[in-house]
Amino acid sequence: MSLQALRGRELKPPLRPVRPRPASSSSLREASAVTQITPSRAVPRFPVNSETKAFYRRFYPGTSTVEWNDWRWQMRSRIRALDDLARIFTLSDDERSAVERHKGALPVAITPYYASLMGLDDPDEPLRRTHIMTGGEYLRSAGEADDPLAEDHDTVVPGVVHRYPDRVLFLTTGTCSTYCRYCTRARVVGNPGGEYQFSVKQWEQALAYLEQHTEVRDVLLSGGDPLTIGDDKLDFLLGRLRAIKHIEFLRIGTKMPVVLPQRITKDLAKMLKKHHPLWISIHVTHPSELTDEVTESTARLADAGVPLGSQTVLLKGINDDPAIMVPLMQGLIKRRVRPYYLYQCDPIRGSAHFRTNVEKGLEVIRALRGHTTGYATPMFCVDAPGGGGKIQLAPDPVAGRDGDDLLLRNFEGKVYRYPDPGGTLGR
C-alpha cells in the first residue's frame, strides 16, 4: 500500500510481532526518508507518566496507549501548523505573529509527547520557549551567522565535515522529530519544500571518502537526527561503517531519547548492540525532561551496553541557573547518562534572546565542581565561530605562587599550597 493511501486513514498496530525480513541493497538504495514513519511491526510496552496520559486524553481523544507509544504515530502526529499549535497552546501575540511570519527551513515541529511536558498557558515555560517561535528569532545581532561554525567550509563530500584530524561529522539526514529554535544547523533541517530526503547514493559518497582516509578512527552520526531513520536503514549504515577497518568506534548524536523516548524500542536497542563500540550523545535541556519515559529509554540503551553522554546548550532564562543545572546533571547520572558537554549557545542568526554571556557558564561549572560528583560535571566549551573547533573553559583555580609553592583555590574558595619546585604556573 502506498504512503498516500496510508495517510488517508488511521493506522492500527499489528496484533502480534512480525519477524523482520532483511532489506535488499536495492531497496535500501531506493528508500527515502518518508519510509521512516511507516507503521511499526510491533509496538512494545512503554510507561506513560500521569501528566502525559491526561494530556493525550484531552487533546488526542480516542488514541490508544498502544498508538501513543508508537514512535511512528508520534512522528506522523507532530504539531507543525499554526492551527495545531493554537488547538493545544494558548499562544501569545508574539508567538502567533512569529509563526505566521515563518518561511523556509527550521519549521515548527513538536512531538505530541514532548508537547505534553510544556506549559500550555505559559509562554515563558522553558521547554515551550525552546520550540515555539517568538519575534526574537527575526532579529539579527552582531556576530551571528547562518553557519557560525563554518561547517560548510570543512565539508569534504556532501554530508561529511572533516575538521579534526582523526574524526568526522557524518550528516545522515535533515529530519528531526522536534526543531529547537537555537539549532546550529537551522539552514539545513526542515527545508522549505519539505524535510530533506536522505539519499543512500549520498551516503555511498561519504563511505567512499571514509574508506580512503585511514586517519579517520571516529565517526559521529548527526543531522538532523539519525534516530529518525528506520531500523533497517540505520543498521545498514552502521554495518557499512563498522566494516571499515580503521574506524575504531561510532557515535550517534540524538535528541530522540528525550523528545521521543518511544523511539528506543527493544528492537532498536538490540540492533545497536550489534555495532559496538557505539556511543550515544543525548541532547538534554531541563530537569522537566527527565520523565518515566526517559528513564525507560535511557535504561534500554544502557542495558544494551551503549555508553551514554549528555550535551546541554546553555540557554538564557531556561537553564542558566545552578538551581536548574545541578538537578539536571544529577538526574542524568541516576539514569546512567554521563554529563559530557555544556555548550555556550552558538551565534546562529536570531539567537541573541537565547544566549548568555560566557561567565554564566563558568558560574554553573563552579556550582557543580566540588558540590557534586565529578561524574555530574560536564566540560564547558565554546565551539569557536569560524571553524575553530571546541574550546574548553573552566574556572581558574590558580591563586598565584609563593616561591616553590603553587597556590590553588578549592571549591570553597580556600587557598592551598602544592609543592611545585621549578614550576612557572601562577607567576
Beta strands, then each sheet from edge to edge (+ up, - down):
strand 1: 155-157
strand 2: 160-164
strand 3: 167-171
strand 4: 218-222
strand 5: 249-254
strand 6: 278-283
strand 7: 308-314
strand 8: 337-344
strand 9: 379-384
strand 10: 389-393
strand 11: 398-402
strand 12: 405-409
strand 13: 415-419
sheet 1: 1+ 2- 3+ 4+ 5+ 6+ 7+ 8+ 9+ 10-
sheet 2: 11+ 12- 13+
end
